[in-house]
Amino acid sequence: MKALVTGATGFIGSNLVRELLRQGYQVRALVRKGSNPKNIEGLDIEVSLGDLLDRASLERALDGCEMLFHVAAAYTFWSPDPRSIYQVNVQGTANILAAARDRGIKKVIYTSTESTIGIADGSLGTEAGVADPEKVPGHYKKSKCLAERLALKMCQEGLPLVVVNPTTPVGPGDIKPTPTGQMIVDFLNRRIPACVNTGLNVVDVEDVAKGHILALEKGRIGQRYILGNRNLTFRQILDILEEITGLKAPRLNIPIWLALGAAYLDEFVSGKVLGKHPRIPVSAVKAASKFRHFDCSKAVQELGLPQTPVEQSFAKAVSWFQQNGYVKRRTN
């Protein structure tokens, strides 16, 4: 059986491609012209050049495929042109799902995000919680809420679709890197001066890749599955990185309001004055103002989602960043 994977050169997408190949699937990758191909170089896959905003290229890519994994997204907490985030995440999703419907694709796995899960204060997020796109911080999160809503609507209209909601994946292949990967890189380069009181759920990116395939094989149409593992505070994450690397984690704790002030200043100077991506995007700090902890039991029980110890996941991420030139200073 042949699967089309969008976003195949990215973090989750490239790990998914490798896992599909390990499990005997044929893979075609939709690759945008100009994308960094490093993550899929040398793999036994078909490459179809195309763009989520070019319907004809999507139809060509889907020809002969039975399944679609729509992983591609503009994952950024800041952009000089926020409209581009919506074009990729919302319009691009509409385009590829419509093409899949018209091509009669047997099953679609749509990669959403934990950001679309609504969480009541003090509670664990579950698949039953739906975030309000008007209340989530930043254009990325809002665009993903709108895109997931669109995907589920198309499912109600007959598209055989399952939604997966990865939490915070870590591991090898974080080429860009993602905001979480950048946090690990910053730790390795001694660029995290302090800790804020926040929390998130961490999962091995290779488990997320397996979770996508399990959703294809076992997932119920129209359902959402949180692909996560362990709930951690930011302090616990720093302590794990300290244990792995031998580097001292920062002991200074700062309140969210102070971090938010620094973010506004950084976004003004870096984004508006210098035209560079800010190191501390405002939307990222706003997102950190609430703990994002989840109950991931549905995916574990229904799909059999693996639960690799997160210490191993962080160790793999650290090793990959060290081996691929992201670390500017020695770590021992």
Backbone hydrogen bonds in HBPLUS format (Angstrom, degrees):
<---DONOR---> <-ACCEPTOR-->    atom                        ^
c    i                          cat <-CA-CA->   ^        H-A-AA   ^      H-
h    n   atom  resd res      DA  || num        DHA   H-A  angle D-A-AA Bond
n    s   type  num  typ     dist DA aas  dist angle  dist       angle   num
A0026-GLN N   A0001-MET O   3.02 MM  25  5.98 170.6  2.03 154.0 154.1     1
A0066-GLU N   A0002-LYS O   2.97 MM  64  5.82 162.7  2.00 151.9 155.3     2
A0067-MET N   A0002-LYS O   3.38 MM  65  6.63 151.0  2.48 150.4 153.0     3
A0003-ALA N   A0026-GLN O   2.90 MM  23  6.27 159.1  1.95 149.3 151.8     4
A0028-ARG N   A0003-ALA O   2.89 MM  25  6.15 161.8  1.92 161.2 160.9     5
A0004-LEU N   A0067-MET O   2.97 MM  63  6.32 164.3  2.00 149.5 150.2     6
A0069-PHE N   A0004-LEU O   2.84 MM  65  6.16 167.1  1.86 171.5 174.9     7
A0005-VAL N   A0028-ARG O   2.90 MM  23  6.32 154.9  1.96 161.4 169.7     8
A0030-LEU N   A0005-VAL O   3.03 MM  25  6.14 165.4  2.05 142.3 146.8     9
A0006-THR N   A0069-PHE O   3.02 MM  63  6.43 164.9  2.05 165.9 169.8    10
A0010-GLY N   A0007-GLY O   3.12 MM   3  5.55 159.8  2.16 113.9 120.3    11
A0014-SER N   A0010-GLY O   2.98 MM   4  5.58 156.4  2.04 129.0 135.5    12
A0016-LEU N   A0012-ILE O   2.88 MM   4  6.09 149.7  1.97 151.7 161.3    13
A0017-VAL N   A0013-GLY O   2.91 MM   4  6.19 157.1  1.96 149.2 154.9    14
A0018-ARG N   A0014-SER O   3.12 MM   4  6.33 163.8  2.14 146.0 149.4    15
A0019-GLU N   A0015-ASN O   3.05 MM   4  6.24 154.3  2.12 142.0 149.1    16
A0020-LEU N   A0016-LEU O   2.84 MM   4  6.06 159.4  1.88 157.1 162.8    17
A0021-LEU N   A0017-VAL O   3.03 MM   4  6.29 160.6  2.07 150.8 155.6    18
A0022-ARG N   A0018-ARG O   2.97 MM   4  6.23 154.8  2.03 143.7 151.0    19
A0023-GLN N   A0019-GLU O   3.00 MM   4  6.22 143.8  2.14 144.1 153.3    20
A0023-GLN N   A0020-LEU O   3.16 MM   3  5.14 123.5  2.50  92.8 107.0    21
A0025-TYR N   A0020-LEU O   2.94 MM   5  5.25 159.6  1.98 153.1 147.1    22
A0024-GLY N   A0021-LEU O   3.08 MM   3  5.11 163.4  2.11 105.4 109.9    23
A0046-GLU N   A0027-VAL O   3.00 MM  19  6.36 169.4  2.01 154.8 156.6    24
A0029-ALA N   A0046-GLU O   2.78 MM  17  6.14 163.1  1.81 154.7 157.7    25
A0048-SER N   A0029-ALA O   2.81 MM  19  5.93 176.1  1.81 162.1 161.5    26
A0031-VAL N   A0048-SER O   2.97 MM  17  6.05 161.4  2.01 140.9 146.5    27
A0050-GLY N   A0031-VAL O   3.00 MM  19  5.88 154.8  2.07 133.6 137.5    28
A0035-SER N   A0032-ARG O   2.97 MM   3  5.61 157.1  2.03 144.9 144.3    29
A0040-ILE N   A0037-PRO O   3.00 MM   3  5.75 155.4  2.06 126.1 132.9    30
A0041-GLU N   A0038-LYS O   3.40 MM   3  5.31 163.9  2.42 102.6 107.3    31
A0043-LEU N   A0040-ILE O   3.27 MM   3  5.68 163.1  2.30 132.2 131.4    32
A0045-ILE N   A0043-LEU O   2.93 MM   2  5.66 130.1  2.18 107.8  92.7    33
A0054-ASP N   A0051-ASP O   2.92 MM   3  5.21 166.3  1.94 117.2 120.3    34
A0057-SER N   A0054-ASP O   3.10 MM   3  5.57 123.7  2.43 109.8 122.6    35
A0058-LEU N   A0054-ASP O   3.28 MM   4  6.63 145.0  2.41 146.8 156.9    36
A0058-LEU N   A0055-ARG O   3.09 MM   3  5.10 123.8  2.42  96.1 110.8    37
A0059-GLU N   A0055-ARG O   3.03 MM   4  6.36 155.3  2.10 155.1 161.2    38
A0060-ARG N   A0056-ALA O   3.10 MM   4  6.38 155.9  2.16 146.4 152.6    39
A0061-ALA N   A0057-SER O   3.06 MM   4  6.20 156.9  2.12 138.7 145.0    40
A0062-LEU N   A0058-LEU O   3.02 MM   4  6.21 145.2  2.15 144.8 153.5    41
A0063-ASP N   A0059-GLU O   3.20 MM   4  6.32 130.5  2.46 140.5 151.4    42
A0063-ASP N   A0060-ARG O   3.30 MM   3  5.38 141.3  2.46  98.9 109.1    43
A0065-CYS N   A0062-LEU O   2.94 MM   3  5.36 162.6  1.97 140.2 139.4    44
A0106-LYS N   A0066-GLU O   2.83 MM  40  5.53 137.5  2.01 141.6 152.7    45
A0068-LEU N   A0107-LYS O   3.15 MM  39  6.58 158.1  2.20 154.7 159.0    46
A0109-ILE N   A0068-LEU O   2.85 MM  41  6.26 163.4  1.88 162.9 168.5    47
A0070-HIS N   A0109-ILE O   2.92 MM  39  6.26 150.7  2.01 153.7 163.3    48
A0111-THR N   A0070-HIS O   3.03 MM  41  6.01 172.4  2.03 150.0 150.1    49
A0084-SER N   A0081-ASP O   3.00 MM   3  5.92 152.7  2.07 129.9 134.6    50
A0085-ILE N   A0082-PRO O   3.03 MM   3  5.41 136.3  2.22 108.2 119.3    51
A0087-GLN N   A0083-ARG O   2.95 MM   4  6.22 153.9  2.02 150.3 158.5    52
A0088-VAL N   A0084-SER O   3.16 MM   4  6.31 162.4  2.19 145.2 147.8    53
A0089-ASN N   A0085-ILE O   2.90 MM   4  5.96 167.3  1.92 154.3 156.3    54
A0090-VAL N   A0086-TYR O   2.86 MM   4  5.18 152.6  1.93 130.5 139.0    55
A0091-GLN N   A0086-TYR O   3.21 MM   5  6.71 155.6  2.27 153.4 160.2    56
A0092-GLY N   A0087-GLN O   2.81 MM   5  6.11 133.9  2.02 142.6 157.5    57
A0094-ALA N   A0090-VAL O   2.96 MM   4  6.25 160.9  1.99 150.8 156.2    58
A0095-ASN N   A0091-GLN O   2.91 MM   4  6.15 155.3  1.97 150.0 156.6    59
A0096-ILE N   A0092-GLY O   3.04 MM   4  6.29 170.3  2.05 153.9 154.9    60
A0097-LEU N   A0093-THR O   2.99 MM   4  6.02 164.1  2.02 153.5 158.3    61
A0098-ALA N   A0094-ALA O   3.02 MM   4  5.99 154.0  2.09 141.3 148.6    62
A0099-ALA N   A0095-ASN O   3.00 MM   4  6.19 155.9  2.05 146.6 153.6    63
A0100-ALA N   A0096-ILE O   2.93 MM   4  6.12 150.4  2.02 140.4 148.7    64
A0101-ARG N   A0097-LEU O   2.91 MM   4  6.13 154.6  1.97 145.2 151.8    65
A0102-ASP N   A0098-ALA O   2.96 MM   4  6.19 162.7  1.99 148.7 153.1    66
A0103-ARG N   A0099-ALA O   2.96 MM   4  6.08 136.7  2.15 139.8 151.3    67
A0105-ILE N   A0100-ALA O   3.06 MM   5  5.32 173.4  2.07 156.4 155.9    68
A0104-GLY N   A0101-ARG O   3.17 MM   3  5.24 156.1  2.23 101.5 108.8    69
A0108-VAL N   A0160-PRO O   2.80 MM  52  6.10 154.3  1.86 158.3 165.1    70
A0162-VAL N   A0108-VAL O   2.89 MM  54  6.31 151.8  1.97 160.6 169.7    71
A0110-TYR N   A0162-VAL O   2.88 MM  52  6.20 165.1  1.91 164.5 168.9    72
A0164-VAL N   A0110-TYR O   2.99 MM  54  6.25 165.6  2.01 160.3 161.1    73
A0112-SER N   A0164-VAL O   2.77 MM  52  5.81 159.7  1.81 167.6 174.2    74
A0116-THR N   A0113-THR O   3.28 MM   3  6.02 169.1  2.30 118.2 120.7    75
A0114-GLU N   A0166-PRO O   2.99 MM  52  5.80 125.0  2.30 166.4 152.4    76
A0117-ILE N   A0114-GLU O   3.00 MM   3  5.42 164.4  2.02 116.1 120.8    77
A0131-ALA N   A0116-THR O   2.96 MM  15  5.07 171.4  1.97 131.6 130.1    78
A0123-SER N   A0120-ALA O   2.97 MM   3  5.47 154.5  2.04 146.7 144.1    79
A0125-GLY N   A0293-HIS O   2.86 MM 168  6.21 170.2  1.87 142.9 143.6    80
A0295-ASP N   A0125-GLY O   2.92 MM 170  5.93 168.3  1.93 160.6 158.0    81
A0129-GLY N   A0126-THR O   3.04 MM   3  5.72 160.5  2.08 120.1 125.3    82
A0135-LYS N   A0132-ASP O   2.86 MM   3  5.39 160.7  1.89 120.7 127.3    83
A0142-LYS N   A0138-GLY O   3.22 MM   4  6.37 163.3  2.25 145.3 150.4    84
A0143-SER N   A0139-HIS O   2.85 MM   4  5.85 161.3  1.88 146.8 152.4    85
A0144-LYS N   A0140-TYR O   3.00 MM   4  6.24 153.1  2.07 151.1 158.5    86
A0145-CYS N   A0141-LYS O   3.00 MM   4  6.27 150.4  2.09 147.9 155.8    87
A0146-LEU N   A0142-LYS O   3.04 MM   4  6.35 161.8  2.08 152.7 157.0    88
A0147-ALA N   A0143-SER O   2.88 MM   4  6.07 152.6  1.96 143.2 151.5    89
A0148-GLU N   A0144-LYS O   2.90 MM   4  5.99 159.2  1.94 145.0 150.1    90
A0149-ARG N   A0145-CYS O   3.04 MM   4  6.20 158.9  2.08 145.5 151.6    91
A0150-LEU N   A0146-LEU O   3.02 MM   4  6.23 154.7  2.08 143.2 149.9    92
A0151-ALA N   A0147-ALA O   2.90 MM   4  6.17 157.1  1.95 148.3 154.4    93
A0152-LEU N   A0148-GLU O   2.94 MM   4  6.18 163.9  1.97 155.7 158.6    94
A0153-LYS N   A0149-ARG O   3.03 MM   4  6.21 147.1  2.14 142.3 151.6    95
A0154-MET N   A0150-LEU O   3.00 MM   4  6.31 156.6  2.06 150.0 155.7    96
A0155-CYS N   A0151-ALA O   2.96 MM   4  6.24 141.8  2.11 139.7 151.1    97
A0156-GLN N   A0152-LEU O   2.95 MM   4  6.25 153.1  2.03 143.6 149.6    98
A0157-GLU N   A0153-LYS O   3.11 MM   4  6.42 133.2  2.33 137.1 149.8    99
A0159-LEU N   A0154-MET O   3.05 MM   5  5.73 167.5  2.07 142.9 139.5   100
A0158-GLY N   A0155-CYS O   2.93 MM   3  5.18 162.0  1.96 110.0 114.5   101
A0161-LEU N   A0159-LEU O   2.95 MM   2  5.72 111.7  2.43 117.4 101.0   102
A0222-GLY N   A0161-LEU O   2.78 MM  61  5.88 174.5  1.78 167.1 168.6   103
A0163-VAL N   A0223-GLN O   2.98 MM  60  6.16 168.8  1.99 166.7 166.7   104
A0225-TYR N   A0163-VAL O   2.96 MM  62  6.35 135.0  2.16 138.5 152.1   105
A0165-ASN N   A0225-TYR O   2.75 MM  60  5.85 166.8  1.77 149.8 149.2   106
A0227-LEU N   A0165-ASN O   3.02 MM  62  5.66 149.9  2.11 107.8 117.3   107
A0167-THR N   A0227-LEU O   3.11 MM  60  6.15 147.4  2.22 147.5 139.7   108
A0168-THR N   A0201-ASN O   3.01 MM  33  5.86 126.8  2.31 144.3 159.7   109
A0203-VAL N   A0168-THR O   3.08 MM  35  5.90 156.0  2.14 132.6 131.6   110
A0170-VAL N   A0203-VAL O   2.96 MM  33  6.36 141.6  2.11 154.2 164.3   111
A0205-VAL N   A0170-VAL O   2.89 MM  35  5.34 161.6  1.93 143.5 142.4   112
A0175-ILE N   A0173-GLY O   2.82 MM   2  5.35 132.1  2.05 108.9  93.7   113
A0182-GLN N   A0178-THR O   2.73 MM   4  5.99 154.4  1.80 158.6 166.7   114
A0183-MET N   A0179-PRO O   3.09 MM   4  6.32 141.3  2.24 136.0 145.4   115
A0183-MET N   A0180-THR O   3.09 MM   3  5.04 122.2  2.44  93.1 107.7   116
A0184-ILE N   A0180-THR O   3.19 MM   4  6.63 149.3  2.29 145.5 152.8   117
A0185-VAL N   A0181-GLY O   2.91 MM   4  6.25 161.2  1.94 151.9 157.4   118
A0186-ASP N   A0182-GLN O   2.76 MM   4  5.95 159.4  1.80 148.6 154.5   119
A0187-PHE N   A0183-MET O   2.96 MM   4  6.19 150.3  2.05 141.4 149.4   120
A0188-LEU N   A0184-ILE O   2.96 MM   4  6.27 162.2  2.00 152.6 156.8   121
A0189-ASN N   A0185-VAL O   2.92 MM   4  6.16 142.1  2.07 146.1 157.1   122
A0191-ARG N   A0186-ASP O   2.70 MM   5  4.80 170.2  1.71 150.0 149.9   123
A0190-ARG N   A0187-PHE O   3.04 MM   3  5.00 162.0  2.07 106.6 109.8   124
A0195-CYS N   A0252-LEU O   2.78 MM  57  6.14 153.8  1.85 153.4 162.4   125
A0254-ILE N   A0195-CYS O   2.89 MM  59  6.14 157.6  1.94 154.2 159.4   126
A0234-PHE N   A0198-THR O   2.86 MM  36  5.66 150.4  1.94 150.6 147.4   127
A0292-ARG N   A0199-GLY O   2.84 MM  93  5.76 176.5  1.84 133.9 134.9   128
A0200-LEU N   A0232-LEU O   2.88 MM  32  5.62 148.8  1.98 160.3 170.0   129
A0232-LEU N   A0200-LEU O   2.83 MM  32  5.62 174.3  1.83 170.8 171.4   130
A0202-VAL N   A0230-ARG O   2.88 MM  28  5.42 161.3  1.91 153.5 151.1   131
A0230-ARG N   A0202-VAL O   3.05 MM  28  5.42 149.5  2.15 159.0 155.4   132
A0207-ASP N   A0204-ASP O   2.95 MM   3  5.18 128.0  2.23 102.4 116.5   133
A0208-VAL N   A0204-ASP O   3.02 MM   4  6.45 147.9  2.12 147.5 157.4   134
A0209-ALA N   A0205-VAL O   2.97 MM   4  6.27 151.1  2.06 141.7 149.0   135
A0210-LYS N   A0206-GLU O   3.07 MM   4  6.31 160.0  2.11 139.6 144.5   136
A0211-GLY N   A0207-ASP O   2.76 MM   4  5.96 145.7  1.87 141.9 152.8   137
A0212-HIS N   A0208-VAL O   3.03 MM   4  6.38 141.5  2.19 146.1 154.6   138
A0212-HIS N   A0209-ALA O   3.18 MM   3  5.30 127.4  2.48  96.9 109.5   139
A0213-ILE N   A0209-ALA O   3.41 MM   4  6.85 156.0  2.47 146.3 151.2   140
A0214-LEU N   A0210-LYS O   2.88 MM   4  6.16 156.7  1.93 152.5 160.0   141
A0215-ALA N   A0211-GLY O   2.86 MM   4  6.01 146.3  1.97 140.6 149.7   142
A0216-LEU N   A0212-HIS O   3.01 MM   4  6.36 143.6  2.15 139.4 149.3   143
A0217-GLU N   A0213-ILE O   2.95 MM   4  6.23 156.1  2.00 147.9 154.0   144
A0218-LYS N   A0214-LEU O   2.68 MM   4  5.61 155.3  1.73 150.6 157.3   145
A0219-GLY N   A0215-ALA O   2.85 MM   4  4.13 133.9  2.07 105.5 117.6   146
A0223-GLN N   A0220-ARG O   3.06 MM   3  5.64 154.3  2.13 142.7 142.2   147
A0237-ILE N   A0233-THR O   3.07 MM   4  6.45 152.1  2.15 147.9 155.5   148
A0238-LEU N   A0234-PHE O   3.00 MM   4  6.31 161.1  2.04 151.9 156.1   149
A0239-ASP N   A0235-ARG O   2.95 MM   4  6.21 152.5  2.03 147.0 155.0   150
A0240-ILE N   A0236-GLN O   2.94 MM   4  6.20 150.7  2.02 145.2 152.7   151
A0241-LEU N   A0237-ILE O   2.98 MM   4  6.31 160.2  2.02 152.1 157.3   152
A0242-GLU N   A0238-LEU O   2.87 MM   4  6.10 147.5  1.98 143.5 153.0   153
A0243-GLU N   A0239-ASP O   2.97 MM   4  6.21 155.6  2.03 145.4 151.2   154
A0244-ILE N   A0240-ILE O   2.98 MM   4  6.26 153.5  2.05 149.2 156.4   155
A0245-THR N   A0241-LEU O   2.98 MM   4  6.00 166.0  2.00 149.3 152.9   156
A0246-GLY N   A0242-GLU O   2.78 MM   4  5.22 150.4  1.87 141.9 148.9   157
A0258-LEU N   A0255-PRO O   3.12 MM   3  5.52 129.5  2.39 105.7 117.6   158
A0259-ALA N   A0255-PRO O   3.21 MM   4  6.61 159.7  2.26 150.6 156.4   159
A0260-LEU N   A0256-ILE O   2.76 MM   4  5.99 152.8  1.83 155.2 163.7   160
A0261-GLY N   A0257-TRP O   3.05 MM   4  6.24 150.5  2.14 137.1 144.2   161
A0262-ALA N   A0258-LEU O   3.06 MM   4  6.36 158.4  2.11 147.9 153.3   162
A0263-ALA N   A0259-ALA O   2.91 MM   4  6.14 146.2  2.02 142.2 152.1   163
A0264-TYR N   A0260-LEU O   2.96 MM   4  6.26 159.2  2.00 153.0 156.9   164
A0265-LEU N   A0261-GLY O   3.12 MM   4  6.37 161.2  2.16 147.4 152.4   165
A0266-ASP N   A0262-ALA O   2.86 MM   4  6.04 162.2  1.89 148.1 153.5   166
A0267-GLU N   A0263-ALA O   2.78 MM   4  5.92 162.1  1.81 153.1 158.1   167
A0268-PHE N   A0264-TYR O   3.02 MM   4  6.16 148.8  2.12 141.2 149.3   168
A0269-VAL N   A0265-LEU O   2.96 MM   4  6.19 174.2  1.96 157.6 158.8   169
A0270-SER N   A0266-ASP O   2.75 MM   4  5.62 155.3  1.81 149.9 156.7   170
A0271-GLY N   A0267-GLU O   2.92 MM   4  4.99 131.0  2.16 112.6 127.3   171
A0272-LYS N   A0268-PHE O   3.08 MM   4  5.08 131.6  2.32 112.9 126.7   172
A0273-VAL N   A0268-PHE O   3.09 MM   5  6.51 145.1  2.22 152.8 163.3   173
A0274-LEU N   A0269-VAL O   2.91 MM   5  6.25 148.5  2.01 154.3 164.6   174
A0275-GLY N   A0270-SER O   2.83 MM   5  5.92 103.1  2.43 135.1 155.1   175
A0276-LYS N   A0270-SER O   2.69 MM   6  5.08 163.3  1.71 144.2 141.8   176
A0284-ALA N   A0281-PRO O   3.16 MM   3  5.37 127.4  2.46  99.9 113.0   177
A0285-VAL N   A0281-PRO O   3.30 MM   4  6.71 155.1  2.37 150.5 156.5   178
A0286-LYS N   A0282-VAL O   2.94 MM   4  6.23 162.1  1.97 156.7 162.3   179
A0287-ALA N   A0283-SER O   2.94 MM   4  6.07 149.9  2.03 138.3 146.4   180
A0288-ALA N   A0284-ALA O   3.08 MM   4  6.32 139.2  2.25 135.6 146.4   181
A0288-ALA N   A0285-VAL O   3.01 MM   3  4.93 121.6  2.37  92.2 107.6   182
A0289-SER N   A0286-LYS O   3.12 MM   3  5.23 157.1  2.17 102.7 109.8   183
A0300-VAL N   A0296-CYS O   3.39 MM   4  6.64 156.3  2.45 146.1 152.9   184
A0301-GLN N   A0297-SER O   2.79 MM   4  5.85 167.4  1.80 154.9 157.9   185
A0302-GLU N   A0298-LYS O   2.81 MM   4  5.77 166.7  1.83 152.1 156.8   186
A0303-LEU N   A0299-ALA O   3.03 MM   4  5.11 141.1  2.18 117.5 129.4   187
A0304-GLY N   A0299-ALA O   3.16 MM   5  6.48 123.5  2.49 140.7 154.7   188
A0305-LEU N   A0299-ALA O   3.22 MM   6  5.68 171.6  2.23 125.2 126.1   189
A0304-GLY N   A0300-VAL O   3.05 MM   4  4.60 129.5  2.31 105.4 118.5   190
A0312-GLN N   A0309-PRO O   3.00 MM   3  5.60 131.3  2.24 114.0 124.7   191
A0313-SER N   A0309-PRO O   3.34 MM   4  6.75 150.9  2.43 140.7 149.1   192
A0314-PHE N   A0310-VAL O   2.86 MM   4  6.14 163.1  1.89 158.6 160.6   193
A0315-ALA N   A0311-GLU O   3.02 MM   4  6.16 153.6  2.09 139.9 147.8   194
A0316-LYS N   A0312-GLN O   2.94 MM   4  6.20 153.3  2.01 147.8 154.1   195
A0317-ALA N   A0313-SER O   3.03 MM   4  6.30 154.2  2.10 145.1 152.5   196
A0318-VAL N   A0314-PHE O   2.85 MM   4  6.09 165.8  1.87 156.1 159.2   197
A0319-SER N   A0315-ALA O   3.00 MM   4  6.15 167.0  2.01 147.7 151.4   198
A0320-TRP N   A0316-LYS O   2.96 MM   4  6.12 158.4  2.01 145.6 151.5   199
A0321-PHE N   A0317-ALA O   2.96 MM   4  6.20 166.7  1.97 157.7 160.6   200
A0322-GLN N   A0318-VAL O   2.95 MM   4  6.13 158.3  1.99 151.6 158.1   201
A0323-GLN N   A0319-SER O   2.93 MM   4  6.08 156.5  1.98 148.8 155.0   202
A0324-ASN N   A0320-TRP O   3.05 MM   4  6.08 128.4  2.32 141.6 154.1   203
A0326-TYR N   A0321-PHE O   3.10 MM   5  5.23 161.4  2.14 161.4 157.7   204
